[in-house]
Amino acid sequence: MDDARGDPLTSASAERQRALAREAEQRGDDAAAVTHFAAACAFGGDPRDWLRLGQRTTGDAALHALAEALDALDHPDLPDAEIAETALRVAERANELEMSDVAEDALGEALREGPHDELRRAFLRALRFAFEGEAEPPETYRAGRNDPCPCGSGRKFKRCHGASTTPTAAPRSSDGALLLRLVTPHIEDDADGAAAMLDTVRRWVPRDPAVNVIAGLIDHEKGARDEARRHFRLATRGVERDVDVHHALLEAAIRIAPQDHDLAVEILEQAPPGPEATGQGLAGALALTLGYPREAIPLLERAVTTHEDASERDRFRRALARAYRERGDHGAAVRTLDAIAEPDAEDTAEAILSSAWAGDASLEQRCAKARAEDLAEDARCAEAIAALMAGDNDAAAMPRGDEDDVFPGEHWRAEALDALGRDREAHAARRACAAGIALDSDEFALQLDCALALDGPEAAKRLSEQRAFVGLVPLRPIGRIALRLGDVREAEAAVRHLLEQSPRDVETLLLASEWQAGRGDLASALGHLDDALTVQPRRHRLRFARAELLRQLHRADEAQRALEELTRESPGSWRYHVALAELLDERGGVVQARDEWRAAHRVAPDVPAVARAIGRLEGEDRAFARSREEAERSVRTQLGATADALGADARAAAVGAEQDWRSLGTADDHSTVVTQLAKAVEIELMRRVFDPFRARGSPLVDARRDVGGFGKWCAGQIASLSLGEMAFALGALAREERSPLLEAFNAHAYALSAAPWDLNERLALPLRTLAARRNAAVHKDPVSRAEAEDSRRSVLGREDREGLLGTIVARFPLPGAA
């Protein structure tokens, strides 16, 4: 077009063709006029020529001409007034031909150039026609009360049809609401252009609440959060007067929720859903986005039931299916997705994934349909999930083929590989998952889980802070990260919200179990796992976690049966063999334990814990004996005189931790080091501080409501205290909380201590840190070398600091000790 305008010969030719076209118009020869206007367009590409051609043609030819007219408006030599007027004429012609998309594009172009007020009426008329299919409001009969009724009955209007019904015009959107619908699609793509449109909107409808919605969206897109918040608050004052603005405000809240959760909640509170179906559906979609599926479901159900527009019903069905899925009701999600009138590929993919989680019998047919629609990756992912839930880890871990797989499938494959003991492959699968591009909150949640398993909680925390997120699904890994970091408040808030909103979801129940175990409430943790197993009774991860809890609850027979079943189903998993061997060791089953250690060694001879166990059991490694002696000397050197004051069991655990520290070298996972250090502290703390209460437990039954698990132990209901319960009791004492039990404990502690001392600094806080790391090791999360070194110094001490064991010995001397 630039070349045509700059070439005199071409310009002259174009002008000649225009003249010929005008002559043809005067003669009434439409065919000749079209031919000459087309020639003029070919020479010059002037937007007015394309417009005239579009006005003389219909069908695809008119569509092409009008689209070319809009493209030609980009020429820098055209004045703004001409651009606006030409774009408006294009919109009017597009309306005549019922080309609403072209009309909306043309009106957006006109509004961007700021049409003068003389064009306002024509612009708004074209805008209303584009969105509502009418240029003027329908005629309404206005009969007087005493006039004859227009029905011809002969009675007065007030005695006939006017008695019950007054004819009124159909509800129409305000000018501001129409302008809002026109501007909104341009905000994300072209914020500067949308700002120019806003200037015109402000000039035309200055008091309309739609102006504040547009301004708020533009400010939010530009990062001016305070200004956006002010405009949205102003907009909420006018939502009762205009239902379209109400809907637009809810749509805006859905858009801004990931960056400004509190403001989106405020908008939902200030603009509650009305009786109309669209408002109900949008409010439900916003509640779902904010992570409240329980509140979203009834709103979305009403919208799906009452909405008259099929496309809108499908839109809200998709949101409703997601709400069911987040609540853990995958069967309802499948039924809702199946009810969509015009499903797309994304609906097919969501349906097969929900079908896999629900254990639906139609999964095979759904996967076949997905493959036919080029959704092979989603089909493979669904099949892997279904196999994982059924306990068929071999099928879940099968290679996916030569194609590039979507990374969510790698997450579930990694879990199956873990159950099979194929650590390197599981690590590679998680690395592929963590390296993927998270497109939605579900994928982001899986990515966080993989990062947590690979790189630890600190790295996963940094990853979570790199991206804004809302909703329920990412909250599960966020809660798990907080649990690993020892952030009690954040973990508790996440778990309680998840249990309230998604009480049937298996991943939520698994997280809740980990949280309760970390608090020392093993009975509640087991209850959550039992609930999860009613949904997925064969899933290995749940069954293994339950066996570990049974072991900690001293229900050894049940734990042994569960682990034996797992080892039979997955004989290639060294983790199951090791867990069973450790349990048999504790129960005195030496021969069986040796068999399990040997089975683990055959499967994974390079695993340090397995190799060390074989050396200890058979006494074949002299280097192991020498390292034991060196570890003993090291511990005595670090503890000094307090080493002899330790009990034999506590000292043996500390020596074992030191030995593992030396033998592990630069290995990534130091779980055994931290676990044995925690065991040493637990043994000595129980021996010196908590054992004296065993004989005095019965009078303190009434105090257990004040101190939870510690009081239950003192009442004789459990046999020992976990580190978490010890930290709770010591921390409560440091805060000087008063209860009958804590008063007795306080008196005992200070009687054994020569002088008052800061209990929270000396014991409670380091004990919480050690407990958090021990919990990570129990749940098979790698403990880093830095964490193990910090735990080692905290427990054993060093030259410039007294360790936990030394502190316990010094502050709690045994009766009769020197």
ABEGO torsion letter per residue (X at the ends): XAAAAABAAAAAAAAAAAAAAAAAAAAGBAAAAAAAAAAAAAAAGBAAAAAAAAAABBEAAAAAAAAAAAAAAABAABBAAAAAAAAAAAAAAAAAAGBAAAAAAAAAAAAAAGBBAAAAAAAAAAAAAAAAGBABBBBBBBBBAABBBAAGAGBBAAABAAAABBBBBBBBBBAAAAAAAAAAAAAAABAAAAAAAAAAAAAABAABAAAAAAAAAAAAAAGBAAAAAAAAAAAAAAAAABAAAAAAAAAAAAAAAAABAAAAAAAAAABBBBABAAAAAAAAAAAAAAGBAAAAAAAAAAAAAABABAAAAAAAAAAAAAAAAAAGBAAAAAAAAAABABBBAAAAAAAAAAAAAAGBAAAAAAAAAAAAAGAAAAAAAAAAAAAAAAGBAAAAABBAEABBBBAAAAAAAAAAAAAAGBAAAAAAAAAAAAABBBABAAAAAAAAAAAAAAAEAAAAAAAAAABBBBEAAAAAAAAAAAAAAGBAAAAAAAAAAAAAABAABAAAAAAAAAAAAAAGBAAAAAAAAAAAAAABAABAAAAAAAAAAAAAAGBAAAAAAAAAAAAAABAABAAAAAAAAAAAAAAGBAAAAAAAAAAAAAABAABAAAAAAAAAAAGABAAAAAAAAAAAAAAAAAAEAAAAABBAAAAAAAAAAAAAAAAAEABABAAAAAAAAAAAAAAAAAAAAAAAAAAAAAAAAAAAAAAEAAAAAAAGABABBBAAAAAAAAAAAAAGBBBAAAAAAAAAAAAABABBBBAAAAAAAAAAAAAAAAAAAAAGBBBBAAAAAAAAAAAAEBAABBBAAAAAAAABBBBGBX
